[in-house]
C-alpha cells in the first residue's frame, strides 16, 4: 500500500524518525544521570536492573510485536507502541523509588522494542523497494547518531534541569510522533485477515529468552560465569529446543522454522548479531581508553566520539542512496565488514605500541566508515527478500538478533575486562592489557563476519 504523494510520505517518515530518536536516545541517555538518580531515590543495590529491565522486555517482546503487526495492522501496533513508551516515560520521570523506576523502565522496553520493529517495517510499507534503501539509510544514520549522542544529551539535561527530564522530555516528542502517525498514516495499511496468534509460541519464545538474558546480565554484573548463569543458559537451551519443535508443527508460527535454515535470513541475522557487539564495545571501551590511557577530560572524550559518529552517519545515508541507485548491496557488505576487521585489528595492534591521540582519532574515523555500511544494509536486504506480508516477522527476528548480540557482547567483554582490571583507577598496564585482549577478540569476530559476508547471495533490487 502506497501513500499518494511524496509530501505525505515525508510527513509520515518524519513521524517515524522522531519515534526512532525516542528509542535510540533513551537506553544510553540514563547512563550519566545514574549518580544523581541514586542520590535522589536511592537503590544502589539494584542499579543494574534499571538497564536489565529495559533490555529484557525490549528483546523478548519485539519479535512478538512484529508478528502481531502482520496480523492486526502496523498502524495500530505503531500507535500502541508510542503510547506505551510515552506513558511509561512519564511514570519513570515521576518515580519516587528505585522499584518504581525499574518497573517503568521494563514497560518502556516493551514500547521501545516495538517502536524499532514498527519503524523498520513501516519503511517497507510506504516506500517502493528501491526507495526503501535510501530511507532505511537515513533511519539507521539517525539511530546511530542518537545512540552515541544519548549520554552527552543526558548529561546536559541532568546538569541544567533534573534527571527526571531525561524521561519527561519524551512526552512532547512522543505526542508529536503519535499525532503524525495517527493523522497521516492510512488506516488501510497492511493487515492480514487469514491468520491466528501463536499464543503458545509467544510464551515459549519469552520463556527461553528471559533466562538467557538474565544469565548474560548476571555475568555482566559479576564479571564471571557463575553457577546461576550456567543453569539459566541450560534452561534457555532446553526451552529453545521446545520452542523450535513447536514452531515446526504449528500452522501460524511467530517465526517460520524455515528462517533458521534460510541463507537469505541467517547471514544478515548473524552479521547483525556481530555488529551489535561492535557498536556496544566501541562506544564503551574506546571512551575508557581515551579517559584512562590518553588522560583526556570527559568533555573532550565526548567530542572525540564525533570522529566516529560523523563518518558513520554520512556513510549510512550514502549506503542507502547507493543501493537505491544501483540495486546492489553485496559489495557494500563485503567492503564494510572488511573495513571493520582492519580498523579493529589496528586498534588492538597499536594499543600494544602506544596509540596517540591522532592515531586514535584516525582509527575511530576508519571504524565509523565500516560501521556506517552495516547500520542499514541488513534491514534493506531483509525487505528485498521477503514480502510485505512477513515484514513484521522478519524485522522482529532481526531486531531479536541485534538485542541478543548486545547482551552477549556486554557479558563476554565484561568478563574479559573484569579478569584483567580490578580497579578502574589502578595500574594502567592492566587496563591496557584488557583493552588489547578485547579488541583482538573483536578482530576475530569481525573476520568471521567478513567471511560470512562472502557467502551472501544477492538479489537484484528493482523498483516496484
Helices and strands as residue ranges (DSSP letters): H 6-29, G 31-33, H 34-41, G 44-46, H 47-72, H 74-93, H 98-126, H 129-160, H 165-184, H 199-222, H 227-249, G 257-261, H 263-288, I 289-293, H 298-304, H 306-326, H 330-353, H 357-385, G 388-390, H 391-420, H 428-454
